[in-house]
Amino acid sequence: MTNILVTGGAGFIGGNFVHYWAENHPVDTITVLDCLTYAGNESTIAGVEQAELIVGDIRDTDLVEKLLRERDIDTIVHFAAESHVDRSISGPDAFIETNILGTHSLLKAARDVWLEAGDGREHRFHHISTDEVYGSLGPEDPAFSETTQYQPNSPYSASKASSDHLVRAYHHTYGLNVTTSNCSNNYGPYQYPEKLIPLFLLNALNGRDLPIYGDGMNVRDWLHVEDHCRGIEACLEKGKVGETYNIGGGAELPNMEVIDRVCAEVDRAFAEIDGLAERYPKAPAANGKSTSELKTFVTDRKGHDRRYAIDETKARNEIAYTPSRSFDQGLAQTLRWYLANENWWTSL
């Protein structure tokens, strides 16, 4: 049995991981540490009986140490982070505080409890990072691998790169058992509607503009959040201590193509689901029009990396990870989830 501490477990990826872990590891105990900022929502993990939510800050090292000792925690899965690039540009301080100082606080607590005062038992600190730490790729550049040089271009990606280095340092300097995974663009249930797919979906339902940065041709690798959870599970169960694994979705697409597929999926939903037009009368699809009519181009944002792409070779060969669904399958499932869970997102 594992006693696991999930930081940021009421957020998007962390919340999905809590659901996934509870379903697939029913005898484990799950402690969620989340300070419930705008992106954390207690309702995301409501009903998961194995999980207990502790409202607190990862920068509170004493609290983390207390949780590790009193709950006999042997595994930390660290999601807690400020993650929205636009917010990092307008307000970088929060990203330094949470992503760098918060990660260091967790590492200090883990070292004190597991190594300095510990009994030498097995433990694991798994750190969730991003492909954005590698910078931007040209159209013909090879995809990011675990050996790609770090070249972060935004305060967000720079703060995540720093936290990655701290995790690595605590392994090599102190012997802390760590693994790190760098993921591509996640999408799926419970995602806060500031990110592209939920934002454009909810805008479409309400007849609002779909704002497209620049020419819309920035490329991302799209990873369904449940596949990401499977990848993290593989890192914990099969990953080598001290190693990093890139977790991708196998769906490298320009933003414009993603937006067109969102529009087409919304139109399809209105054609197939009775009563949708009455629920969302402002949607173009409710009035026989195409959702794509809402597309509008806006000035590109600062520090907008052109292309990300993930080389999954190491994860595939060493921990047997591969994504389980296509982007079209995942997108359809995601859209239908939002339509079926209106109470979750309207409460935001």
N, C-alpha and C positions, 0 to 999 in steps of 0.2 A: 504494500500500500504506500502511495505517495502522498505527502502533505505538501500541497503546492500553494505558493503565494503568487497571485497574478496582479501585477501593478497595472493601473489603467484598465482594469477589467470591467468597467462600466462604459467604456468607450466602444468605438466601432469594431476594430479588430479584436481587442481584448474581450469584449462582450461575446462576440462570436466564438472565440476560443473557449470561454467559460462554458457555453452551451455544448460545444463539440467535446470538450474534455469530460464533462459530466455524463454525456451520453455514452462515450466510448470507454470511460474509466470509472464505473459506478461506485467502486469501493474507495476511491481517493477522496480526500478532503480538499476543499478549495477555499482559500481566503482571498478575497478581493480587496485591494487597497486602491482607493480612488478618491481624489479630492472633489469630484463632481463639478468640474468647470463646465462651461457651456457645452462641450462635446461629450461630457459624461452624463449618463442618464440611468438612474436607478432602475427604471422600468425595463431597460435592455436585458437585465439578468433576473427580472422578477420571475418567480416560479422555478428557478433552479435550486432545488432543495439542498444540494451538496455545497452550495456557495454561500458564504457569509460576507456581507459587505462591511468593510471598515472604512469610514470616511476619514481620510487623512492624507497628508502630503508626503511624498517620497523623500523630500528634503528633511523630514523629521527623523533623523537617524535613530534617536532614542526609541521612537515608536516602532520603527522597523525592527530594531534589535529585540524589543519586547515581543513582537509578533513571532519572530523567528524562534525565540526561546520557548515562549509559552505554548505555541502551537506545534512545536517540534517540526518546523518547516525544513524540508530537505531540498526543495526545488523552487527557484524563483524564475518566473517568466515575465520579463520586463517589457511591457508595452507602453507604459505611461510616457507621453511626450506631447509637446506642442508640435503640430504637423502641417499646418496650412501655410503654404509658401507666401501667399499674399499677406497674411497676418505677420509673418516674419519680416517682411519688407517694411511694413508700417510700424511694427513694434517688436524689434528684435530682442529686447531685454528678457521677455518671458521665455524665450527659446533658450537663452543662455542659462537662466535660472533652473528651468525644468529639465532640459535635455542634457546639460552638462553637470550642473551642481546636483541635480536630483539623481542622476545615474551614479555620481561619485558617492553620494550619501548611501545608496543601496549597496554599493561595493564595499564601503567601509563597514557597514553593518554585517554583511555576509562574511567578511574577513574576520571580524571580531568574534562572531558567534560560531562560525564553522571551522575556523583555523586557529585563532588565538585561544579561545576557550572551549573549543570543540573536542570531540572524542575521536576524530579521524574518520568518521563515517562518510559514506558516499554523499555527494551533494552536487547540485548543478545550478549555475546561474546562466540562464539563456537570455540573450539580448536581442531584441527585435530592431533591426535597422532598415535602411532603404537603399535602393539603387541610385538615389540622387547624390549620394556621397561621391560617386565616380565622375560626376560632371556631365558633359553633353557630348553626344556622338554625332559625327557626320553621316551622310546617307550611306556611305560605303564602308564605314568603320566596323570592325568586328564587335560583337556584343560584349557587354561587361562580363568579365570573369572575376573570380575571387582574387586574382593577382593584378587586376587593373589598378593603375595609380589613382589615388584619391585626388579629385579636383572639384570640390564643392563650389557652387556658384551663387548660393543664396544663404542668408543667415540661418535658415532652417537646415539646409544640407550641411553647412559648416558645423552647426551644433551637433548634428547626428554623427558626423565624421569624428568630432572630438570625443563623443561618448563611446564610439567604437574603439578608439585608441585607448581610452581608459580601461575598458573591459579587457582588451588584449594585455595591457600593462599589468593588471591585477593577476592575470594568469601567469605571465612570465616572471613577474617580480615576487609574488607572494604564493603562487601555487594554487590559486583559486580555480576550481573546475568550471570553465566557462565554454559556451558556444555562442556564435553569433549567426543570425540569418539576415541577409539583405534582400528585401522583397521588392517586387515591381508594383505598379499601380493596383491597389485593391478596389474591389467593388462588391456589392452584395447587400444583404439585409442590415438594418440598424446603422447605416452610414449617415452621418450628419449632413444635411442638405446644403453644404457649402462646396462640396466636391461635384465634379462634372455630371456624373450620371444621375444621382438623386436631385441635384439642382435643376437639371434640364427636364427631368421627368415632372417634377412638381410645378415648374414654370409652365410646361406644356399643358398640364391639367388645368391651370388657372389662366391660360391665355396670355402669359407674360413672355417677353422677349427671351430668346435663347442667345446670350451674348458669347460670341466666338472671338477669342484672342487672336490678333494678327490675321494670318491667312488660314488659320485652322489646320495647318499641316504639321504641327508638332506631333511627334510620334512617341507613343508609350506602349509598354507591354502590359496587358490587362490580366489581372489575376483575381479569380473569384475568391472571396475571403475564406470559404470553407476549404478550398484547395490550399490556401496559405496555412490554415490550421493543421491540415494533414502534413504539410511540410515541416511545421514546427514540431509536431509529434515525432516525425521521423528524425529530426535533429536531436531531440531528447533521448530517443530510444536507440538510435543507431549512429549518431554523430560522434566524431572523435573529439575529445576534450582539447580545447585550444583552437579548434578549426572554425572557419567561416564557410557558410553555404549560401549560394544565391538561389532564391526561390522565385520562379517566374510562372506566368500563366500560359506561355506559348502562343500569345495573341498580340503580336506587334502590329499596331494599327495607328494611323494618323487620327487626330482628334476629329477631323471633319467626317471621317468614315464612322467613327463611334457615334457622333451626333446624328448622322443620317440613319443609323440603325436604331437609335433611341426613338427618333421620329417615326420610323416605320413600325416599330413595336407598339408605340402608343396608338397609332392608327389601327393596327391589327386588334389591339385590345378593345377599342371602341366598337369595332365591327363584330367582335365575338362575345362580349360580355353585356348581357342585358342590364339596363338601368344605369350604365356608366355615363351616358349623355345627360341624364337627369341629375346625377351627382356632381358632374363637372360641366355645367352649361357654357362656361367661358372658353373651354377648349375648342380649338378649330375643328378637331375630329368630331366634336359633338354636333357640329353644324355642317357636316359633309365636306369639310375642307382638310387640307393636309397640314399636319403639325409642322412640317418644314417651312411653312410660311412665316413662322416665328423667328427663324434664324436671322441674326443681325451681327455684323462685325464691329468689334470695338478695338481700341488701341491696345497693342500687345503690352503685357505686363513686364516690369523690370526683371532681369535675371531669368527669363523664360528659356530653359534649356530646350534645344531643338529635338533631340531624340534620345530615348533610353531604350536599351534592349538587354535582355538577360540571357547569358549562356548557362544553361542548367546542367551541363555535362557532369560536373563534380557531384551535385546533389543526386542526379540520376544514378551515377555509378557507385557512390559511397553510401547513400542512405535510401536508395530505391525510391526517390521522389519523382513523380511526373504528375502534371495536372490531369484531373479526371473529367473535365468537361470543356467543350468549345465555348468561345465567347458568346455565340448566338444562344446556346443553351443557358449559359449563366445570366445573360442579359434578360432573357424572357422570364426566367425564374425570379430575378431581382425585381423586375417591373411588377409582376403579379404579386410579389410579397408586399410591395409598397401599397398597391391597390387594396390588398386584404388587411392591411394594418394601418389604416388611416389614423386611428387614435394615437399611435406611437408618434408619428411625425407632426400631426397637428398640435400636439402638446408642447412641441418645441417652439 
